[in-house]
Amino acid sequence: MKNNSNFNIQWGKFAGLASQWAIVLTILIFLGRFIDRKMARIAPLFLWILPSLFIVFSLFKIVKDTQLKSKK
């Protein structure tokens, strides 16, 4: 049988990460809309770029962190 405390800690990390993503993506979406409106842009450039960059860089960090932990 699995160790329940270890299992719960892993789920806690994933729940924390999901909460962080939800908050940051919401903020970046509103920030992108704000910047696009201030620049009087027709196409929503920053609305797409800011959240996309966050997703790419955070996925890169997750892969990098999991590779370091698997090598130990």
N, C-alpha and C positions, 0 to 999 in steps of 0.2 A: 504494500500500500504506500501511497505517496504521503509525504509529510504535509499535513494540512496547513501548518503555519507558513511553509515555503510557498505553497500554492496560493494562499491568500495574499502574500506579499507581492507575488507576480501580478495578480489581478489588480492590486492597488496601484502598482506602477502604470499599468495600462489605463486604468480609470483616470489617473492623474494626467497622463499624456493626452488622453482624449479631451479632458476638460481644458487643458492649456491650448490645444489646437482650436477648439470651439471658440474660446475667448479671443485668441489672437486673430483668427480668421475673421471673426465678426468685426473687430476693431479695424483690421486692414481693409475690409470691404467698405466700411464707412469712411475711412481715411481716403481711399481711392476715389470714392464718389465725391468727397469734399474737394480734393485736388482737381479732379476733372471739371467740376462746376466752377471753381475759382479760375481755371485757365480757359474757361468757355470752350471746352472741347466738345465736338459733336460725337466722336467715337470714344467710348469709355476705356481709354488706354491704361490709366493707373488702376482702375477698378479690376482689371485682369492681371496686370503685371505684379502688383504688390502681393496678393495672396499666392500667386503662382510661384514667385521667388521664395516665399516662406515655405511652401510645401516642398519644393525641390531641395532647399538647403536643410530643412529639418529631416527629410528622408535620408539625405546624405549623412547627416550626423547620426541618425539611428543605425544605419548600416555600419558606419565606422565604429560606433560604440559596441555593437553586437559582435563585430569581428574581433575587437580587442578582448572581449570577455570570453569568446570561444577559444582563443589561443592560450589563455591562462590555464 
